Amino acid sequence: MKAYAGRILHVNLSSGQSRTEELDEKTAKLYLGGVGLGINLLMEHSKPGKDAFDPDTPLIYCTGPLSGTLGLNGSGYAVVSKSPSTGCVGEGQVQSFFGSELKRAGYDAVVIKGKADRLSYLWIDDGVIQICDAQHLKGNSVQVVEQNICGEIGDFSVRVSGIGEAGEKLCRFATIVSDKYHTVGRAGLGAVMGSKNLKAIAVRGTHDVNVDSLESFTLFVKTIYSRVKNLEASKYNSLFSKNLLELNAFSAIATRNWNNAFFEGAEKICADYLSGRYVKRLVGCATCSLPCNSLAVVSDGSFKEVMTQFDSDGLLSLGPLCGVDSFDAIVNAACLINNYGLDCISVGAVIAFAMDLYEHGILTSEQTGGVNLQFGNADALLDLINKIGRRDGWLGNVLAEGVLRAAETIGGDALKYVCHVKGLELPAYDLRILKNTALGFSVTFSGDRHLRNGAELSDVKDKIVYSTIESGMGGELVEVNHRYNVLDSLLLCKLTSEVYTWKDLADYYLFATGIKISEAELRQIGERIENLARLFNILEGKGTRQYDDLPYKIKNCHLPVKGSKKEGVIVSDDELQLGLDDYYVACGWTADGIPTVDRLKQVGLGVLAYISENAIATARAQQPEEEN
């Protein structure tokens, strides 16, 4: 079995002990690596009902079969655990040199449990495993931590993955950062890491990662590289992987906490305006063939020389969602977010939520500490980021819990202003316009991950549908979800996903590992992962139809749309339910969104059929007597 290291490392931070186990070919073929392998390990090593911050909750790092090879856009790593934001499967992937280094150290995965007595970092030096003191690194950004750890070890080729102050203080949308700017975001896994008193993982690997057929693998990589280079350059090679002005013309940008869908300041933050003024260069990830991130620098003014790297989704959340059109301030905000180790999308969403409450008199000046939280106030944006990152004051503490928990704490009508799915903050797309995207977000197993199913592509490719969720979209979503599960397990960048056919993915895997796999088997792997994640969520009490829902604003607050014949649009509950019906049928699930026993057996999860049987029996018992 080539390309794989063939070993899984287990570390218990409480006892300080570690051990390794073999990764057998059968498991590798069933789940590939990355997110698939991570969810399988999460299911194996988790106990239902445990809090995300419980020491027994595993934090799992996984490489993919292409990590450490010369394969394009596939040398990253995934982190999987229970999300402190949703209580469901939490996962994130990033293209990073850390993933390749972990593979070269001899591991396909690291399963971390327990809690260190004091702030520590895990040092993996090939087969030597140490838990080292990190008290002196407390409160530092990952960039500073990396410099210090490499200096202590005396080797600046060591790769580091870690958390900032927000992770230490258990902010529920804290990220894990490596390679200075590359983040495992959205699921709050940085907080899980912080709950274990684990500041960072440092790794040095000296083993070769060999592919099965170097000649075939190299030729295949060259073919893929030529395809990627032929992709429409303007589609990705700018500050935006999605065209802001196009979305704005469709009235599809969530603005001022979903009070509007058109941002009048879009021209001030669009790619044409920023190019040359702020963007110094495009930045790619490890083994990247299509850079999509931009390194932005403020050249003058009060934020002169502030520099950071971020993408379009973070910009939309910090800009239009909060009503801010000062790119100087947005760059500074993104820099602060990166230093604290926070998720840009969630930060923008919780601050926009707070601004909305302030403008409606639900949050008072006394509660904000005198900060004027009107939409568009860039100073307030920066002030709240500092408060959240440090958990400073009442408001900083409340918002660091995430938008849903914050609303529950504030009380009153606050829940009507929350935009989330399963407890995770929405990216800044207006789902009342992007209705197929709304369905896609509602059914994701990890919350409204914008890279979980790519549903927004179907909305903006040809047209915007104002009327209803399209018939048949459920089946299309299932296909895309399964494909994305495979990509996330191979750890291939989704921005280049369109260059691969199913046969290409099977060939890539074969040339790397020597394991033959058919297109049908690959599709089934994607389906297996989707069903396994659903079962995990069911065990946690959050994997049924009632949790595949959309927020109050999207379903109830009519949105006037320029050029529309209607007075306003929403995603009505009726059309959402019809979309869910369509989706569940395509999945082979019950009307309650529970995988059937037959479907689980078909995808090789028959041993877990008892979870579905129990869930189905519970759902039936809860139905009104006349329906039974």
BAMIRO-689949 format. One record per residue (C-alpha): residue number from 1; residue in one letter; y, x, z. Coordinates in pm, 1 decimal, decimal comma. Each point is the difference from the previous one (the first is absolute). Example, Ala and Ser with C-alpha at 12.3 -4.5 7.8 and 13.67 -1.06 7.14 Angstrom:
2
- 1	a	-450,0	1230,0	780,0
- 2	s	344,0	137,0	-66,0
//
This chain:
628
- 1	m	0,0	0,0	0,0
- 2	k	297,1	199,4	-131,3
- 3	a	373,3	-52,0	72,5
- 4	y	-82,4	-148,8	339,4
- 5	a	-5,3	223,9	307,1
- 6	g	-293,6	-201,1	131,0
- 7	r	120,7	-11,0	361,4
- 8	i	189,2	-234,4	231,2
- 9	l	172,7	147,6	304,2
- 10	h	16,6	-202,5	323,2
- 11	v	253,6	98,3	266,5
- 12	n	42,7	-154,7	343,6
- 13	l	343,1	87,8	136,9
- 14	s	-87,8	-120,6	350,3
- 15	s	-297,8	229,9	46,4
- 16	g	110,5	271,6	-238,8
- 17	q	-339,2	-8,2	-168,5
- 18	s	-72,0	-2,8	-371,7
- 19	r	-303,5	-37,6	-219,6
- 20	t	-86,3	-33,5	-366,6
- 21	e	-230,9	-233,0	-187,7
- 22	e	-123,0	2,2	-355,6
- 23	l	158,2	-216,2	-267,6
- 24	d	-304,3	-102,8	-202,0
- 25	e	4,2	-74,2	-370,6
- 26	k	-82,7	-366,6	52,2
- 27	t	311,2	-62,1	213,5
- 28	a	213,8	206,7	-236,6
- 29	k	-112,1	-210,0	-294,4
- 30	l	49,4	-328,5	185,7
- 31	y	361,3	72,1	104,3
- 32	l	110,6	306,2	-206,0
- 33	g	245,3	140,0	258,2
- 34	g	360,3	-63,2	100,2
- 35	v	71,7	-356,9	108,4
- 36	g	-352,1	-126,5	-73,6
- 37	l	-168,2	263,1	215,2
- 38	g	270,3	-45,6	264,1
- 39	i	-53,8	-376,4	32,2
- 40	n	-375,2	55,2	20,4
- 41	l	49,0	251,9	283,1
- 42	l	249,6	-232,6	170,3
- 43	m	-256,0	-280,8	-6,0
- 44	e	-266,1	234,2	137,8
- 45	h	203,3	153,4	282,5
- 46	s	223,0	-289,9	109,7
- 47	k	-59,0	-264,9	261,8
- 48	p	141,8	-344,1	-83,7
- 49	g	293,0	-107,3	213,2
- 50	k	111,5	350,4	96,7
- 51	d	373,9	51,8	-16,5
- 52	a	125,4	236,7	-267,9
- 53	f	128,8	226,0	279,4
- 54	d	-326,5	1,9	193,8
- 55	p	-144,4	354,2	22,2
- 56	d	-329,7	-131,9	-142,7
- 57	t	170,7	-111,7	-321,6
- 58	p	-80,7	263,8	-262,5
- 59	l	261,6	172,8	-212,8
- 60	i	-175,7	106,7	-317,5
- 61	y	111,5	257,9	-255,8
- 62	c	-189,2	-5,9	-330,5
- 63	t	16,8	215,4	-309,7
- 64	g	-118,1	-116,2	-341,5
- 65	p	-255,2	150,0	-238,5
- 66	l	283,9	153,1	-206,0
- 67	s	184,2	155,3	297,6
- 68	g	2,5	377,5	-29,1
- 69	t	-88,8	-2,0	-370,6
- 70	l	230,3	48,9	-297,1
- 71	g	-18,6	-373,4	-69,0
- 72	l	335,5	-161,7	-74,3
- 73	n	164,8	-231,8	252,1
- 74	g	-301,4	-8,9	231,3
- 75	s	41,5	270,0	264,1
- 76	g	127,3	-213,5	280,9
- 77	y	-142,4	-148,8	315,2
- 78	a	-23,3	-342,6	157,8
- 79	v	42,0	-105,2	361,5
- 80	v	-172,6	-312,8	128,6
- 81	s	8,6	-174,9	338,4
- 82	k	88,5	-334,3	150,1
- 83	s	363,3	-71,9	-82,0
- 84	p	224,7	-49,7	306,2
- 85	s	218,9	-219,8	-221,3
- 86	t	-267,0	-243,2	-117,9
- 87	g	-311,4	49,5	212,4
- 88	c	-186,1	17,4	-333,4
- 89	v	-122,7	290,2	-208,1
- 90	g	277,0	258,5	-14,0
- 91	e	-14,3	250,4	-281,9
- 92	g	222,9	229,0	-196,3
- 93	q	-39,9	274,8	-254,9
- 94	v	216,9	285,9	-109,6
- 95	q	-29,2	273,4	-258,3
- 96	s	30,0	316,5	207,2
- 97	f	-117,7	359,9	21,5
- 98	f	-132,0	-87,9	346,1
- 99	g	-286,4	-198,3	-154,2
- 100	s	-114,9	292,9	-213,0
- 101	e	20,8	235,8	297,8
- 102	l	-210,0	-233,6	213,8
- 103	k	-266,1	-11,3	-270,6
- 104	r	4,3	381,0	-24,5
- 105	a	-47,6	15,3	376,2
- 106	g	-329,3	-176,6	-61,5
- 107	y	62,3	-366,2	84,0
- 108	d	3,6	-326,2	-191,4
- 109	a	126,9	-186,5	305,2
- 110	v	120,9	50,3	356,5
- 111	v	-59,3	-277,7	255,8
- 112	i	227,9	36,9	302,9
- 113	k	-48,2	-196,4	320,7
- 114	g	119,5	30,9	358,1
- 115	k	336,3	106,9	136,0
- 116	a	116,6	350,1	91,5
- 117	d	132,8	58,1	352,0
- 118	r	327,9	126,0	-142,1
- 119	l	166,0	22,4	-339,0
- 120	s	-229,1	215,5	-216,0
- 121	y	-82,4	99,2	-352,1
- 122	l	-341,6	34,9	-158,8
- 123	w	-62,8	337,8	-162,3
- 124	i	-278,0	3,1	-261,1
- 125	d	-69,5	353,0	-120,2
- 126	d	-305,2	-44,8	-221,0
- 127	g	-276,5	-60,4	256,4
- 128	v	207,6	91,6	305,8
- 129	i	151,1	-306,2	169,1
- 130	q	265,3	31,2	271,3
- 131	i	225,7	-241,6	185,4
- 132	c	326,9	183,6	62,2
- 133	d	299,9	-77,7	220,2
- 134	a	296,6	-158,9	-181,3
- 135	q	231,2	-85,5	287,5
- 136	h	257,5	241,1	-140,5
- 137	l	1,1	-201,1	-323,8
- 138	k	85,3	-331,3	164,4
- 139	g	270,1	-196,8	-179,2
- 140	n	3,8	228,3	-304,0
- 141	s	-29,6	-106,1	-360,6
- 142	v	-316,2	88,9	-190,7
- 143	q	200,1	251,5	-204,4
- 144	v	89,4	189,8	319,2
- 145	v	-351,1	-41,9	137,8
- 146	e	-150,7	148,5	-315,5
- 147	q	223,2	305,9	19,4
- 148	n	-81,9	53,7	367,7
- 149	i	-375,1	-45,2	-32,7
- 150	c	-22,6	227,6	-303,4
- 151	g	210,8	257,2	185,4
- 152	e	-224,3	-14,8	306,1
- 153	i	-312,0	38,9	-211,4
- 154	g	163,1	270,1	-209,3
- 155	d	-90,7	-159,4	-331,3
- 156	f	248,3	-207,3	-198,7
- 157	s	-267,0	-117,3	-240,5
- 158	v	-139,9	-226,0	274,0
- 159	r	45,0	-368,8	-81,3
- 160	v	128,2	-245,0	261,0
- 161	s	-10,8	-378,9	27,1
- 162	g	182,2	-154,3	293,7
- 163	i	246,0	-240,0	157,7
- 164	g	363,2	-2,2	104,5
- 165	e	163,1	-142,5	311,3
- 166	a	-60,7	-359,2	-112,7
- 167	g	-375,5	58,0	-2,0
- 168	e	9,7	154,1	346,6
- 169	k	185,3	-308,4	126,7
- 170	l	-245,1	-238,7	-168,0
- 171	c	237,6	-163,4	-243,7
- 172	r	-232,7	-239,4	-180,1
- 173	f	112,1	114,7	-345,3
- 174	a	-9,6	374,3	64,6
- 175	t	-139,8	213,8	-280,6
- 176	i	-207,9	313,8	-37,3
- 177	v	174,8	273,8	-199,4
- 178	s	-121,5	307,9	-186,9
- 179	d	156,7	232,9	-256,9
- 180	k	342,1	-71,9	155,9
- 181	y	60,5	-337,0	-168,2
- 182	h	-336,7	-150,8	-89,9
- 183	t	-79,6	-288,0	231,2
- 184	v	-294,9	-218,9	87,1
- 185	g	215,2	-304,1	55,8
- 186	r	0,2	-379,0	43,7
- 187	a	-293,8	-48,1	241,2
- 188	g	152,6	169,0	307,5
- 189	l	-273,9	260,4	23,6
- 190	g	247,9	254,4	134,6
- 191	a	13,1	-212,7	315,3
- 192	v	-380,7	5,0	27,4
- 193	m	20,3	378,1	-21,7
- 194	g	270,3	2,2	267,4
- 195	s	-208,9	-222,8	227,2
- 196	k	-258,5	278,8	4,0
- 197	n	260,6	260,6	103,0
- 198	l	-70,6	166,4	-333,9
- 199	k	313,4	154,0	-147,8
- 200	a	-160,5	156,0	-306,7
- 201	i	-309,3	126,7	-173,4
- 202	a	17,1	351,9	-142,6
- 203	v	-268,2	116,9	-239,6
- 204	r	-99,1	317,6	-179,6
- 205	g	-292,7	4,1	-240,8
- 206	t	-157,1	293,1	-180,7
- 207	h	-297,1	-164,3	-172,6
- 208	d	-14,7	-62,4	-372,9
- 209	v	-19,5	-357,1	-127,5
- 210	n	-227,3	6,9	-302,2
- 211	v	-40,9	-273,0	-258,0
- 212	d	-331,7	-75,3	-168,9
- 213	s	103,2	69,6	-358,3
- 214	l	307,4	221,1	-20,1
- 215	e	17,2	-9,7	-380,2
- 216	s	-23,2	-380,1	-23,1
- 217	f	229,6	-46,6	299,7
- 218	t	267,1	230,7	-142,5
- 219	l	-10,6	-167,1	-342,2
- 220	f	27,7	-342,0	164,2
- 221	v	300,7	108,9	209,3
- 222	k	174,5	125,1	-314,6
- 223	t	-62,3	-334,5	-169,7
- 224	i	142,6	-193,7	294,7
- 225	y	300,4	231,8	17,5
- 226	s	85,9	-70,3	-363,2
- 227	r	-26,1	-374,8	59,0
- 228	v	225,2	13,6	304,8
- 229	k	261,8	195,7	-189,7
- 230	n	2,3	-268,7	-266,8
- 231	l	89,9	-269,7	250,9
- 232	e	347,7	-141,1	-48,3
- 233	a	214,2	264,0	172,3
- 234	s	273,3	-238,8	108,8
- 235	k	-256,0	-213,9	177,1
- 236	y	-47,9	247,4	282,4
- 237	n	209,9	312,6	-45,1
- 238	s	308,2	-116,4	182,0
- 239	l	92,9	-97,6	349,8
- 240	f	-177,7	-328,1	-65,2
- 241	s	-360,3	-60,6	-88,9
- 242	k	116,4	-359,5	-42,9
- 243	n	321,9	-73,1	-184,1
- 244	l	256,0	-124,7	251,9
- 245	l	236,1	-147,5	-256,7
- 246	e	-282,7	-186,2	-171,5
- 247	l	-116,5	-147,9	330,6
- 248	n	360,4	-87,0	82,8
- 249	a	42,8	-178,6	-332,8
- 250	f	-307,9	-205,9	86,9
- 251	s	152,0	-79,8	343,1
- 252	a	-307,1	161,9	153,3
- 253	i	151,2	250,4	247,5
- 254	a	-13,1	-121,2	359,8
- 255	t	359,8	28,2	118,0
- 256	r	141,9	-41,3	351,5
- 257	n	-335,0	-87,0	157,9
- 258	w	-106,7	-236,1	-279,3
- 259	n	319,8	-205,7	18,5
- 260	n	67,3	96,6	-361,8
- 261	a	-200,1	143,5	-289,5
- 262	f	282,8	166,7	-193,0
- 263	f	176,0	311,6	128,2
- 264	e	354,8	30,3	-128,4
- 265	g	8,9	369,7	93,7
- 266	a	-299,7	92,2	-214,4
- 267	e	208,9	200,8	-247,2
- 268	k	99,6	236,8	283,2
- 269	i	-358,7	92,4	80,4
- 270	c	-169,9	-25,7	-338,6
- 271	a	-166,2	295,1	-168,1
- 272	d	266,7	46,3	-267,6
- 273	y	273,7	33,6	262,3
- 274	l	-195,1	226,2	236,5
- 275	s	-141,1	237,1	-258,4
- 276	g	203,3	319,6	9,5
- 277	r	214,1	-119,2	290,8
- 278	y	-264,9	6,9	270,2
- 279	v	-342,2	67,6	-149,0
- 280	k	-57,4	372,2	-26,5
- 281	r	-355,1	-5,3	-126,5
- 282	l	-313,4	-207,1	-26,4
- 283	v	-270,8	87,0	249,0
- 284	g	-372,0	-35,0	-50,8
- 285	c	-290,7	-1,8	241,1
- 286	a	-294,8	238,6	10,9
- 287	t	-159,5	33,9	-348,9
- 288	c	258,7	-247,4	-130,4
- 289	s	43,9	-57,6	-372,1
- 290	l	268,6	-269,2	25,5
- 291	p	269,2	60,7	268,3
- 292	c	141,0	-327,3	132,0
- 293	n	192,7	102,2	311,9
- 294	s	354,1	131,7	-8,6
- 295	l	166,3	264,4	211,7
- 296	a	344,7	-141,2	76,8
- 297	v	290,7	203,2	140,7
- 298	v	344,1	-121,1	109,3
- 299	s	257,1	237,7	-148,9
- 300	d	312,3	-92,8	198,7
- 301	g	143,5	-229,2	266,1
- 302	s	-113,7	-50,8	357,2
- 303	f	-366,9	38,3	-96,0
- 304	k	49,8	311,5	-211,4
- 305	e	-317,0	203,7	-59,4
- 306	v	-228,6	-264,1	152,1
- 307	m	-318,7	16,7	-204,9
- 308	t	-320,5	-199,8	-10,0
- 309	q	-270,6	-129,5	-228,1
- 310	f	-95,9	-363,7	-44,8
- 311	d	-105,0	-258,4	-253,5
- 312	s	121,9	-331,6	-134,2
- 313	d	-162,9	-226,2	257,1
- 314	g	169,7	178,2	287,8
- 315	l	331,8	-16,8	-183,9
- 316	l	-31,2	-376,2	-55,4
- 317	s	-69,6	-58,6	368,6
- 318	l	280,6	220,6	131,6
- 319	g	247,4	-116,7	-265,7
- 320	p	-9,6	-359,1	-133,0
- 321	l	-212,6	-138,7	283,0
- 322	c	265,4	110,9	250,8
- 323	g	289,2	-65,1	-239,5
- 324	v	93,2	371,1	-9,0
- 325	d	125,5	147,6	-329,2
- 326	s	114,3	343,0	127,5
- 327	f	-252,1	247,7	-132,0
- 328	d	142,9	272,3	226,5
- 329	a	-100,6	-210,6	299,0
- 330	i	-337,2	-91,3	-152,5
- 331	v	-88,1	367,2	-50,0
- 332	n	96,1	73,4	360,1
- 333	a	-202,1	-298,4	118,4
- 334	a	-307,2	119,3	-191,6
- 335	c	45,3	349,7	145,7
- 336	l	6,9	-139,6	355,2
- 337	i	-304,0	-215,2	-73,2
- 338	n	-195,2	298,7	-125,1
- 339	n	95,3	209,9	302,9
- 340	y	-108,9	-269,3	243,9
- 341	g	-315,3	-69,8	-200,1
- 342	l	70,4	-364,9	-82,0
- 343	d	-90,2	-224,3	-291,1
- 344	c	302,5	-62,1	-225,8
- 345	i	-109,3	-347,7	-106,1
- 346	s	-60,3	-122,1	353,9
- 347	v	322,0	156,2	130,6
- 348	g	205,7	-180,8	-262,5
- 349	a	-179,4	-327,1	70,6
- 350	v	45,1	5,8	379,6
- 351	i	365,9	96,4	-30,1
- 352	a	67,7	-269,6	-262,0
- 353	f	-171,2	-247,3	233,4
- 354	a	225,7	109,9	289,7
- 355	m	308,6	-30,7	-221,2
- 356	d	-103,4	-350,9	-100,8
- 357	l	-42,4	-103,3	362,4
- 358	y	337,9	151,7	88,2
- 359	e	180,8	-185,0	-277,3
- 360	h	-161,3	-326,2	111,8
- 361	g	92,8	54,4	365,9
- 362	i	-358,1	45,2	120,9
- 363	l	64,5	364,6	92,8
- 364	t	318,4	54,1	199,6
- 365	s	232,0	301,5	18,2
- 366	e	-124,4	54,5	353,2
- 367	q	-358,0	24,9	-124,9
- 368	t	97,5	238,5	-281,4
- 369	g	190,7	225,7	238,5
- 370	g	326,5	-83,2	-172,7
- 371	v	-124,7	98,8	-344,6
- 372	n	132,1	-222,0	-279,3
- 373	l	-316,9	-93,5	-186,6
- 374	q	160,3	-169,3	-297,0
- 375	f	-176,8	45,1	-331,6
- 376	g	136,4	297,7	-190,7
- 377	n	102,8	196,9	310,8
- 378	a	-137,3	345,2	-80,0
- 379	d	98,0	137,2	342,0
- 380	a	-206,1	-272,4	166,6
- 381	l	-296,4	88,9	-223,2
- 382	l	12,8	362,2	115,7
- 383	d	55,4	-94,7	363,4
- 384	l	-302,3	-228,5	7,5
- 385	i	-224,4	261,1	-163,6
- 386	n	80,6	237,3	286,1
- 387	k	-61,8	-272,3	256,9
- 388	i	-334,1	-94,6	-155,9
- 389	g	-119,7	359,3	-44,2
- 390	r	75,8	81,1	364,4
- 391	r	-79,3	-345,2	139,8
- 392	d	350,2	16,0	139,5
- 393	g	126,3	-305,7	190,4
- 394	w	-119,9	-358,4	-3,1
- 395	l	54,8	-58,0	-372,4
- 396	g	-156,0	330,9	-105,6
- 397	n	-309,2	-79,9	205,3
- 398	v	-27,8	-352,8	-134,6
- 399	l	37,2	96,6	-366,5
- 400	a	-243,4	291,5	36,0
- 401	e	-267,4	-262,5	65,5
- 402	g	32,5	-124,8	-357,3
- 403	v	164,3	-308,4	-138,9
- 404	l	-255,2	-261,4	114,8
- 405	r	-26,4	119,9	359,4
- 406	a	377,8	42,2	11,1
- 407	a	48,5	-363,3	-102,8
- 408	e	-247,1	-116,2	263,1
- 409	t	188,9	197,5	264,9
- 410	i	344,1	-123,9	-108,1
- 411	g	-123,9	-358,7	-19,6
- 412	g	186,7	-309,8	-112,5
- 413	d	19,2	-34,4	-378,2
- 414	a	-58,3	371,7	-56,6
- 415	l	-343,6	-60,3	-154,8
- 416	k	164,5	-185,2	-290,8
- 417	y	175,1	323,3	-101,5
- 418	v	-311,8	218,9	-0,1
- 419	c	-145,8	114,9	-333,0
- 420	h	-347,9	143,1	44,4
- 421	v	-364,1	-44,9	-95,3
- 422	k	-257,3	37,7	279,2
- 423	g	272,0	163,5	211,3
- 424	l	98,3	268,1	-252,5
- 425	e	354,5	0,4	-135,4
- 426	l	46,1	-102,9	-363,3
- 427	p	131,6	241,6	-263,0
- 428	a	331,5	-107,4	-152,8
- 429	y	-129,0	-222,1	-281,5
- 430	d	88,0	-366,2	-1,6
- 431	l	-334,5	-175,0	-4,6
- 432	r	159,4	-335,9	-80,6
- 433	i	65,8	145,1	-344,7
- 434	l	-301,3	232,1	-25,6
- 435	k	-245,6	-276,7	79,0
- 436	n	-318,1	171,7	-112,0
- 437	t	104,8	294,0	212,9
- 438	a	33,3	-244,9	289,0
- 439	l	-364,8	-99,4	-38,0
- 440	g	-102,4	364,5	-28,6
- 441	f	184,6	97,1	317,4
- 442	s	-142,9	-292,7	195,4
- 443	v	-364,0	103,7	-53,1
- 444	t	20,7	375,9	55,7
- 445	f	-228,9	115,0	279,0
- 446	s	259,6	239,9	139,5
- 447	g	303,1	-228,2	-10,2
- 448	d	254,9	-12,6	-279,5
- 449	r	-66,1	348,9	-136,4
- 450	h	199,5	33,3	-322,0
- 451	l	-259,7	241,7	-138,5
- 452	r	-304,4	-198,2	104,0
- 453	n	-40,2	-214,5	-310,7
- 454	g	286,0	54,8	-244,3
- 455	a	61,1	-371,6	-35,5
- 456	e	370,6	51,0	-61,5
- 457	l	-84,9	158,7	-334,3
- 458	s	-124,8	-332,8	-134,0
- 459	d	331,8	-161,5	89,5
- 460	v	234,7	249,6	-162,1
- 461	k	-208,2	111,0	-296,9
- 462	d	95,7	-282,9	-232,1
- 463	k	181,1	-271,2	187,6
- 464	i	98,5	-149,5	330,7
- 465	v	-172,6	-325,6	92,2
- 466	y	223,3	-236,4	197,5
- 467	s	-231,8	-300,4	-0,2
- 468	t	-321,1	79,0	186,4
- 469	i	-268,6	256,0	69,1
- 470	e	-178,6	41,0	-331,3
- 471	s	-341,6	-154,9	-45,4
- 472	g	-267,8	267,4	-16,3
- 473	m	209,2	254,5	187,6
- 474	g	-257,5	2,7	280,5
- 475	g	-266,1	140,4	-230,0
- 476	e	236,7	258,3	-141,7
- 477	l	96,8	108,1	352,0
- 478	v	-363,5	48,0	97,6
- 479	e	-55,5	231,4	-295,2
- 480	v	308,3	206,9	78,4
- 481	n	-78,4	13,8	373,5
- 482	h	-346,5	137,0	-66,2
- 483	r	135,3	257,0	-241,8
- 484	y	265,0	110,1	249,4
- 485	n	-269,2	39,0	266,2
- 486	v	-180,8	243,8	-228,6
- 487	l	319,3	190,6	-77,2
- 488	d	81,1	24,2	371,9
- 489	s	-349,1	129,1	71,6
- 490	l	20,0	260,9	-275,0
- 491	l	356,2	58,1	126,4
- 492	l	145,5	-24,8	-347,9
- 493	c	372,9	-68,9	-30,3
- 494	k	57,1	-361,6	-102,0
- 495	l	300,8	83,8	-215,1
- 496	t	-242,2	157,6	-246,9
- 497	s	-271,5	-263,7	40,0
- 498	e	56,8	-156,7	-341,2
- 499	v	-125,8	310,8	-178,0
- 500	y	-352,6	-47,5	141,1
- 501	t	-264,7	-237,0	-128,9
- 502	w	-292,2	-81,3	226,2
- 503	k	-207,3	242,7	-208,0
- 504	d	261,8	270,9	57,3
- 505	l	-25,6	-48,7	376,1
- 506	a	-380,3	18,7	-17,8
- 507	d	18,6	318,0	-212,1
- 508	y	257,0	160,1	232,5
- 509	y	-234,0	-59,9	293,1
- 510	l	-305,9	124,0	-190,8
- 511	f	162,0	322,9	-121,2
- 512	a	124,0	73,5	352,0
- 513	t	-301,5	-94,5	210,3
- 514	g	-298,7	-6,4	-233,2
- 515	i	-73,4	-353,1	121,9
- 516	k	-47,8	-245,1	-284,4
- 517	i	164,2	-334,3	56,1
- 518	s	38,9	-290,4	-240,8
- 519	e	310,1	-205,6	-67,3
- 520	a	-172,7	-301,1	158,5
- 521	e	-76,8	203,5	311,7
- 522	l	362,9	110,8	24,5
- 523	r	119,6	-357,7	-18,9
- 524	q	-248,2	-94,6	269,1
- 525	i	128,2	283,6	221,4
- 526	g	349,4	-148,0	-25,4
- 527	e	-139,0	-341,2	92,6
- 528	r	-207,4	147,7	284,2
- 529	i	307,5	161,1	153,6
- 530	e	200,5	-323,8	-28,2
- 531	n	-272,6	-196,6	176,2
- 532	l	-51,0	265,2	267,8
- 533	a	371,7	-2,3	82,0
- 534	r	-8,4	-380,3	16,4
- 535	l	-291,0	14,1	244,0
- 536	f	188,4	244,0	222,3
- 537	n	297,5	-234,2	8,8
- 538	i	-227,4	-295,6	77,5
- 539	l	-142,2	187,5	299,3
- 540	e	357,0	53,8	115,2
- 541	g	69,8	-372,8	-33,2
- 542	k	236,4	41,6	-296,2
- 543	g	-211,9	-22,9	-312,6
- 544	t	11,1	-367,1	-90,5
- 545	r	217,9	-229,9	-208,8
- 546	q	263,9	-66,3	265,8
- 547	y	98,5	367,7	-6,8
- 548	d	40,2	9,3	-378,5
- 549	d	343,4	-148,3	33,6
- 550	l	364,3	57,2	-91,4
- 551	p	311,4	-0,8	220,7
- 552	y	217,8	-300,9	71,9
- 553	k	287,5	111,2	-224,9
- 554	i	-221,9	39,0	-304,3
- 555	k	-158,0	-343,1	48,0
- 556	n	299,1	-200,2	122,6
- 557	c	338,9	151,0	-89,5
- 558	h	87,6	-102,2	-357,2
- 559	l	151,6	282,4	-198,3
- 560	p	264,6	-72,5	-265,0
- 561	v	-80,8	203,7	-310,7
- 562	k	249,1	74,0	-272,4
- 563	g	-119,8	-144,3	-329,4
- 564	s	-265,7	-216,7	160,0
- 565	k	3,7	-374,3	-68,5
- 566	k	-107,3	-60,3	357,6
- 567	e	238,9	-10,2	294,3
- 568	g	-219,0	245,5	181,7
- 569	v	-350,0	141,8	14,8
- 570	i	-255,5	53,2	274,3
- 571	v	-370,9	69,9	14,2
- 572	s	-110,9	-336,5	129,4
- 573	d	-294,6	-14,1	235,3
- 574	d	-182,6	-224,2	-247,8
- 575	e	17,4	255,1	-281,6
- 576	l	-95,0	283,2	236,8
- 577	q	-307,8	-195,1	110,2
- 578	l	-97,9	-62,3	-363,0
- 579	g	38,7	372,1	-67,3
- 580	l	-217,9	82,3	300,8
- 581	d	-265,6	-244,8	-121,8
- 582	d	-2,7	179,0	-334,4
- 583	y	-17,9	340,6	164,9
- 584	y	-281,6	-89,3	240,9
- 585	v	-211,5	-148,9	-277,3
- 586	a	42,4	319,3	-203,0
- 587	c	-97,9	205,6	306,1
- 588	g	-308,5	-209,0	70,8
- 589	w	138,9	-96,3	341,3
- 590	t	4,2	-332,1	181,6
- 591	a	302,9	-228,9	1,5
- 592	d	93,2	162,7	334,2
- 593	g	10,5	342,9	-165,1
- 594	i	-326,2	121,7	151,9
- 595	p	-242,7	203,8	-214,7
- 596	t	-318,9	-194,7	-57,2
- 597	v	-331,0	144,1	111,4
- 598	d	-121,7	5,3	-361,1
- 599	r	305,6	194,9	-114,9
- 600	l	-44,3	255,4	280,4
- 601	k	-361,7	53,7	-101,7
- 602	q	105,9	44,2	-362,7
- 603	v	241,1	280,0	88,5
- 604	g	-237,4	177,9	237,5
- 605	l	143,0	-126,9	328,3
- 606	g	-284,4	-233,3	94,3
- 607	v	-44,4	180,1	332,2
- 608	l	343,0	-134,2	101,5
- 609	a	-67,2	-357,2	-112,2
- 610	y	-10,4	-112,6	364,6
- 611	i	379,6	44,1	14,4
- 612	s	45,9	-254,4	-277,4
- 613	e	-261,2	-234,3	146,1
- 614	n	180,4	-3,3	335,3
- 615	a	340,9	-41,7	-161,8
- 616	i	-119,0	-283,9	-223,1
- 617	a	-158,4	-177,9	296,6
- 618	t	321,4	38,2	200,5
- 619	a	209,5	-134,7	-288,9
- 620	r	-225,8	-304,3	-34,4
- 621	a	16,0	-69,5	372,6
- 622	q	378,4	1,5	-14,9
- 623	q	19,2	-256,2	-280,6
- 624	p	80,4	-362,3	83,7
- 625	e	-314,5	-201,9	75,9
- 626	e	28,5	-210,7	-316,3
- 627	e	-12,6	314,4	-215,5
- 628	n	-318,0	133,7	160,6
//
